[in-house]
Amino acid sequence: MVNKIIPISPTEVSLAGVKILERKIFYDERGFLIETFSRGKEEDFSVYSYISFTRPGFARDIDKFHFHRFQKDRFTVVFGKMWILLYDAREDSATFGKLEVVEMNGGEPKITKKGEIPVYTLTIPEGVYHGIKNPGPGLSALINHPTAEYNPADEGRILFSEVSIPSLKGECFSWDEVFPK
């Protein structure tokens, strides 16, 4: 493959139905605090939550997209850096066939000066294929507040090699084609 994919910022996401909610990380000499869920700010109900830690250089499913038919995922990176892979596989969508890789950053423990910086929650609608990778250099943590509890019947995975991506000239996606900004 000869495609070079450069991650975009959360504010540049353009897939139909993908929502971005800006939050804040508050720093001081003790560490940092991030509000990861607020019923008053969310458009969708949440009944379940989990956190995943990913080591540098690893992807969750190195060769597969993940998707849901009945739930939305809501990802917030709270620590480190993650690349969030999004592919619009919904045939009735205005952005059908579009692929984006979003770079999301969480807290940085080395910061001790009082202040605040933005952090984002990315809402991934049903039918949008997705994946995550930690490009490094340190451990990363992602919190998800999906709109439904875990249901194995709603879990879907499809090999990258089975999906021809129009924006990649019909080639398949590979994490090897994603390069830092």
N, C-alpha and C positions, 0 to 999 in steps of 0.2 A: 504494500500500500504506500502511496506517495502523498497522502493527505496529512496536513499539519493542523492540529486543532489547538487553538489557544483558548484557555478558559476565560469566561467573561465574569463580570461582577454581578451580584444578585440584582442590582438595579437595571441591568441590561437584558434580563430574561424577557423573551418575547413569545414564548409558547402560549397559545390560547388556554385560558383557565388556570395557568400556574400563577399563584399569588405570592407576593412578597410582603412581609410585615417587618418593618424596622423596629428593632428593640435597642437597648443600650447596655453596654458593659460599664459598670461603675468600679473604678479603681481607687485604692488608697494604699497606705503602707501595709495593711493587713492582708491584702489580696484583691480579689474582684468578685462581683456579684452580677448575675445575669437573670433577668426575669425570662423564663422560658415558656410560660403559658399564663394567659390572663383571660378568663371567660368573657370579660367586657370588651376585649380587643379582637377576639376570634370570631370568624363568621360561622364556623362549624363546631358542633358539639364534640367533645372528646371524652372517651371513657377508658382510655388505656394509655400507658406511657412506658417507654423503656429507654435505656441509654446503652450505646455501644461504644466500645473503645477499640480503636484500630491502630495497629503499629505502622510506622513509616514504611512506605513502599507497597503496602498491601491494599487490595481491593476486596470488597465483599462480593463474591462471585466474579472472578477474574475474566470469565469468558461468557457470562450470561447477563441479560437484562432481567430485572425483577418488575413485576407489575401486579396490580389489583383490579378486580372487576367491580368491587362494591365499597371500597374505602379510599379515603384520601390519606396520604402520609403528610406529616408536617415536621420537617427537619429543621433543627436549630443546632449549629455547631457551637459548642460551649467552650471548647478547649482545642487549641491547635488549628490545623488547616485541613479542609476536605475538598475534594472535587466531586460535585454532584452531576452525574450523567443524566440527561433528559432526552428522550426520543418520543416524538408525538406519533403514536401508532393508531390514533383514532381517525378512521376514514372520513368521518363527518366533520372533522375539525378544520378550521381555516389554516392551521399550521401543520397539517398532516405531512409527515415525512421529514420534518425539521429536527435537527439534532443540536443540542447545546450542552456544553460542559460549564458548570458554574463553580467558581472558586469562592468558598465560604470560610471565613476565619472566625475563630472564637477567642477566648481569653488567652493572654500571655502572662505567665506567672512572674516573669522578670520585671514587669512594669510595677513600680512602687509609687510613682507620682500620682497624686490625686487628680482624677479626671474621668472622662467618659468617651467611649467610642461606639460607633454603631455595630450591631450584629443583626442578623436577619433570620427570620423563619420563612422557609420555602414550603408552600403548600402544593403538593403534587396530586393532580386529579386522577380519578379512575381512568385506566387505559393508557396513561403515559408511562412508557417503559423508563426505568431508572436504575441507577447503580451508584456506588460510592467508592472512592479511593482516597487514601491518605498519601499525598505526594511527599510528605516529610517536611522538615527533618525530625520532628518529634512525634510523640503519641498524640492522637486526636480523640475527641469525644463528641458524639452526636446524640442528641435527645430527639425522640420521635413521640409526637402526640397524635396518633392516627384517629380517624373518626369512628373506628370500630375495633373491638378486641380481636386478638389474633384468631384467625379462622383458616385452617389448612386448605379448605375448599376455595378460598379467595386468593390464595398465593399462586402466582404464576411466574414461571421462568422460561426464557427462550434464549437459545444460544446466539451470540453475536453473529456467528457464521450463517444463521438462518434468516438474517434481516438485511436486505439490500437498502442502503441509506441514500436517498436521492441527493442530499446535499454533499455526499462524499462520492459523487459520480457513480452511484450504484455499488460502491464497495461496502464492505462490512466494517463495523466499528471495532477498534482495538485500543486498549489503554496505551499501547506503545506509540500511538499517534498523537497523544496529548502532551503538550510541552508547556512549561511555566511561562508566565508573561515576561 
